[in-house]
C-alpha cells in the first residue's frame, strides 16, 4: 500500500460513522443487506463479484477484505483469479470502446 494507506484502517472502518452517525448507519445497513448472506446470489458469488470490482477499482483495502471473504465463502484460488480476469476483460473493453470516440473525432477533424 502507498504511504497514505494503513492496513489497520480496514479493521476500524466502522469508525466512519462517528462524525455522521445517521448516514454511517444507513450505509452499513445497505452494505450488509447487499453483501451478506444468500439471496438471488449466493454469498460466494457476491464475494467473487466484490473481489473482481475491487481489482477493477484498484482498492487495496477491498482486495484484502474480499480475498478473505471469498475464501471464507468457499471460493477457491482458480475461481478468484477467473473473477479478476473477468473484471480485467471488462475494464479493457471499456477502455477500447472509447476508441470509437477517438475515431469519430479523427473523422471530424480530417474531413
PASEBA-1860 file (N, C-alpha, C; in nm, 3 decimals):
! residues 111
1> XXXXXXXX> 0.083/-0.119/0.000/0.000/0.000/0.000/0.087/0.125/0.000 ~ 0.031/0.232/-0.050/0.109/0.355/-0.055/0.123/0.415/0.085 ~ 0.198/0.521/0.094/0.228/0.580/0.224/0.106/0.635/0.296 ~ -0.003/0.659/0.225/-0.123/0.714/0.286/-0.217/0.605/0.337 ~ -0.196/0.484/0.293/-0.282/0.373/0.334/-0.222/0.301/0.453 ~ -0.308/0.253/0.538/-0.266/0.177/0.655/-0.358/0.056/0.668 ~ -0.303/-0.065/0.662/-0.387/-0.184/0.672/-0.477/-0.186/0.795 ~ -0.439/-0.116/0.900/-0.522/-0.110/1.022/-0.654/-0.037/0.997
9> XXXXXXXX> -0.658/0.047/0.894/-0.781/0.120/0.864/-0.897/0.027/0.833 ~ -0.868/-0.086/0.770/-0.973/-0.180/0.734/-1.044/-0.232/0.858 ~ -0.969/-0.257/0.963/-1.028/-0.308/1.087/-1.109/-0.202/1.161 ~ -1.081/-0.076/1.135/-1.153/0.031/1.204/-1.250/0.104/1.111 ~ -1.288/0.040/1.002/-1.376/0.102/0.902/-1.506/0.151/0.964 ~ -1.556/0.082/1.066/-1.680/0.122/1.131/-1.676/0.263/1.190 ~ -1.557/0.313/1.213/-1.544/0.447/1.270/-1.586/0.558/1.173 ~ -1.608/0.524/1.048/-1.650/0.627/0.954/-1.786/0.684/0.991
17> XXXXXXXX> -1.862/0.612/1.073/-1.994/0.658/1.116/-1.987/0.757/1.232 ~ -1.871/0.773/1.292/-1.861/0.856/1.413/-1.895/1.003/1.389 ~ -1.862/1.057/1.278/-1.883/1.201/1.257/-2.013/1.231/1.185 ~ -2.081/1.127/1.142/-2.213/1.142/1.078/-2.284/1.009/1.098 ~ -2.334/0.990/1.220/-2.388/0.860/1.261/-2.504/0.814/1.173 ~ -2.598/0.903/1.144/-2.715/0.863/1.068/-2.677/0.811/0.929 ~ -2.593/0.885/0.859/-2.551/0.842/0.725/-2.466/0.717/0.732 ~ -2.380/0.708/0.833/-2.297/0.589/0.851/-2.381/0.465/0.872
25> XXXXXXXX> -2.483/0.477/0.958/-2.573/0.363/0.983/-2.647/0.323/0.857 ~ -2.692/0.420/0.780/-2.763/0.390/0.656/-2.671/0.318/0.558 ~ -2.547/0.365/0.549/-2.451/0.297/0.461/-2.431/0.153/0.504 ~ -2.404/0.132/0.633/-2.375/-0.004/0.680/-2.497/-0.094/0.670 ~ -2.616/-0.042/0.689/-2.739/-0.121/0.670/-2.750/-0.166/0.524 ~ -2.732/-0.070/0.434/-2.739/-0.100/0.291/-2.630/-0.201/0.253 ~ -2.508/-0.172/0.294/-2.393/-0.256/0.262/-2.415/-0.400/0.307 ~ -2.460/-0.418/0.430/-2.479/-0.554/0.480/-2.596/-0.624/0.409
33> XXXXXXXX> -2.701/-0.550/0.379/-2.814/-0.608/0.306/-2.769/-0.659/0.170 ~ -2.686/-0.582/0.103/-2.643/-0.617/-0.032/-2.538/-0.728/-0.033 ~ -2.444/-0.726/0.060/-2.328/-0.815/0.050/-2.337/-0.942/0.131 ~ -2.421/-0.948/0.231/-2.419/-1.063/0.322/-2.527/-1.165/0.288 ~ -2.494/-1.291/0.313/-2.590/-1.399/0.301/-2.632/-1.431/0.159 ~ -2.714/-1.535/0.151/-2.766/-1.577/0.021/-2.898/-1.507/-0.008 ~ -2.914/-1.465/-0.130/-3.040/-1.410/-0.180/-3.050/-1.458/-0.324 ~ -3.073/-1.371/-0.418/-3.070/-1.414/-0.558/-2.931/-1.465/-0.595
41> XXXXXXXX> -2.829/-1.407/-0.531/-2.690/-1.451/-0.545/-2.647/-1.517/-0.415 ~ -2.558/-1.615/-0.427/-2.503/-1.676/-0.306/-2.399/-1.583/-0.245 ~ -2.367/-1.606/-0.120/-2.263/-1.527/-0.054/-2.130/-1.542/-0.129 ~ -2.102/-1.661/-0.182/-1.979/-1.684/-0.257/-1.980/-1.602/-0.386 ~ -2.090/-1.599/-0.457/-2.100/-1.520/-0.580/-2.082/-1.371/-0.550 ~ -2.143/-1.324/-0.444/-2.129/-1.183/-0.405/-1.984/-1.150/-0.372 ~ -1.918/-1.241/-0.300/-1.778/-1.218/-0.263/-1.690/-1.213/-0.388 ~ -1.715/-1.301/-0.484/-1.636/-1.301/-0.607/-1.660/-1.175/-0.690
49> XXXXXXXX> -1.784/-1.130/-0.695/-1.813/-1.004/-0.764/-1.739/-0.889/-0.696 ~ -1.747/-0.885/-0.564/-1.680/-0.779/-0.489/-1.529/-0.784/-0.509 ~ -1.474/-0.905/-0.515/-1.330/-0.920/-0.538/-1.292/-0.868/-0.677 ~ -1.372/-0.902/-0.777/-1.345/-0.855/-0.913/-1.353/-0.703/-0.921 ~ -1.457/-0.645/-0.862/-1.474/-0.500/-0.863/-1.358/-0.434/-0.788 ~ -1.315/-0.494/-0.678/-1.203/-0.441/-0.601/-1.078/-0.425/-0.686 ~ -1.055/-0.522/-0.771/-0.940/-0.513/-0.860/-0.962/-0.407/-0.968 ~ -1.083/-0.401/-1.022/-1.110/-0.304/-1.127/-1.095/-0.161/-1.077
57> XXXXXXXX> -1.137/-0.136/-0.953/-1.125/0.000/-0.899/-0.994/0.020/-0.824 ~ -0.915/-0.086/-0.814/-0.782/-0.084/-0.753/-0.785/-0.036/-0.608 ~ -0.872/-0.098/-0.528/-0.882/-0.065/-0.386/-0.808/-0.171/-0.305 ~ -0.693/-0.135/-0.252/-0.611/-0.231/-0.175/-0.686/-0.285/-0.054 ~ -0.758/-0.198/0.014/-0.836/-0.242/0.130/-0.938/-0.348/0.088 ~ -1.008/-0.319/-0.021/-1.114/-0.409/-0.070/-1.055/-0.542/-0.116 ~ -0.941/-0.537/-0.183/-0.878/-0.661/-0.231/-0.847/-0.751/-0.112 ~ -0.789/-0.696/-0.008/-0.761/-0.777/0.112/-0.890/-0.833/0.172
65> XXXXXXXX> -0.988/-0.747/0.190/-1.112/-0.789/0.255/-1.185/-0.894/0.173 ~ -1.197/-0.873/0.042/-1.276/-0.966/-0.039/-1.199/-1.091/-0.080 ~ -1.066/-1.087/-0.073/-0.991/-1.212/-0.087/-1.024/-1.302/0.030 ~ -1.017/-1.247/0.149/-1.051/-1.323/0.270/-1.195/-1.369/0.264 ~ -1.285/-1.277/0.230/-1.428/-1.309/0.225/-1.457/-1.417/0.121 ~ -1.391/-1.411/0.007/-1.411/-1.512/-0.097/-1.369/-1.650/-0.047 ~ -1.253/-1.656/0.015/-1.206/-1.784/0.070/-1.303/-1.837/0.177 ~ -1.346/-1.749/0.265/-1.438/-1.790/0.371/-1.574/-1.831/0.317
73> XXXXXXXX> -1.610/-1.781/0.200/-1.738/-1.815/0.139/-1.730/-1.941/0.053 ~ -1.612/-1.999/0.044/-1.598/-2.125/-0.027/-1.539/-2.115/-0.166 ~ -1.496/-1.997/-0.208/-1.433/-1.983/-0.339/-1.290/-2.036/-0.332 ~ -1.242/-2.087/-0.444/-1.103/-2.132/-0.448/-1.020/-2.033/-0.530 ~ -0.890/-2.056/-0.532/-0.799/-1.964/-0.598/-0.830/-1.950/-0.747 ~ -0.865/-2.060/-0.813/-0.894/-2.054/-0.956/-1.017/-1.969/-0.984 ~ -1.121/-1.984/-0.903/-1.242/-1.903/-0.919/-1.212/-1.756/-0.894 ~ -1.131/-1.729/-0.792/-1.096/-1.591/-0.760/-1.019/-1.527/-0.876
81> XXXXXXXX> -0.922/-1.599/-0.931/-0.843/-1.545/-1.041/-0.929/-1.526/-1.165 ~ -1.021/-1.619/-1.189/-1.110/-1.605/-1.304/-1.197/-1.481/-1.290 ~ -1.247/-1.455/-1.169/-1.327/-1.334/-1.144/-1.245/-1.209/-1.174 ~ -1.118/-1.209/-1.134/-1.031/-1.095/-1.161/-1.009/-1.079/-1.312 ~ -0.994/-1.190/-1.383/-0.978/-1.183/-1.528/-1.104/-1.128/-1.595 ~ -1.221/-1.165/-1.544/-1.345/-1.110/-1.600/-1.345/-0.958/-1.582 ~ -1.309/-0.912/-1.462/-1.305/-0.767/-1.437/-1.203/-0.700/-1.529 ~ -1.089/-0.763/-1.548/-0.985/-0.706/-1.634/-1.033/-0.698/-1.779
89> XXXXXXXX> -1.103/-0.801/-1.825/-1.153/-0.801/-1.963/-1.258/-0.692/-1.982 ~ -1.347/-0.677/-1.885/-1.450/-0.573/-1.894/-1.385/-0.435/-1.892 ~ -1.287/-0.417/-1.805/-1.219/-0.288/-1.797/-1.144/-0.259/-1.928 ~ -1.082/-0.361/-1.986/-1.013/-0.342/-2.114/-1.114/-0.304/-2.223 ~ -1.225/-0.372/-2.224/-1.329/-0.340/-2.322/-1.380/-0.199/-2.306 ~ -1.396/-0.158/-2.182/-1.441/-0.022/-2.154/-1.339/0.080/-2.207 ~ -1.213/0.051/-2.189/-1.108/0.140/-2.242/-1.114/0.144/-2.395 ~ -1.129/0.027/-2.454/-1.128/0.020/-2.600/-1.252/0.082/-2.664
97> XXXXXXXX> -1.367/0.077/-2.601/-1.486/0.136/-2.662/-1.469/0.286/-2.681 ~ -1.387/0.348/-2.597/-1.361/0.491/-2.613/-1.278/0.520/-2.738 ~ -1.220/0.417/-2.797/-1.150/0.436/-2.925/-1.249/0.481/-3.033 ~ -1.374/0.443/-3.019/-1.475/0.489/-3.115/-1.488/0.641/-3.108 ~ -1.482/0.696/-2.989/-1.487/0.842/-2.975/-1.367/0.903/-3.047 ~ -1.250/0.845/-3.026/-1.129/0.894/-3.093/-1.146/0.884/-3.244 ~ -1.197/0.772/-3.292/-1.214/0.755/-3.436/-1.313/0.857/-3.493 ~ -1.422/0.882/-3.422/-1.517/0.983/-3.468/-1.452/1.121/-3.473
105> XXXXXXX> -1.371/1.151/-3.372/-1.303/1.282/-3.368/-1.204/1.294/-3.483 ~ -1.130/1.187/-3.511/-1.037/1.189/-3.624/-1.115/1.217/-3.754 ~ -1.227/1.147/-3.772/-1.309/1.170/-3.891/-1.355/1.315/-3.900 ~ -1.396/1.368/-3.788/-1.446/1.507/-3.784/-1.335/1.606/-3.819 ~ -1.218/1.585/-3.762/-1.107/1.678/-3.781/-1.047/1.667/-3.921 ~ -1.044/1.547/-3.975/-0.975/1.526/-4.103/-1.067/1.535/-4.224 ~ -1.194/1.555/-4.204/-1.287/1.564/-4.318/-1.294/1.705/-4.369
END
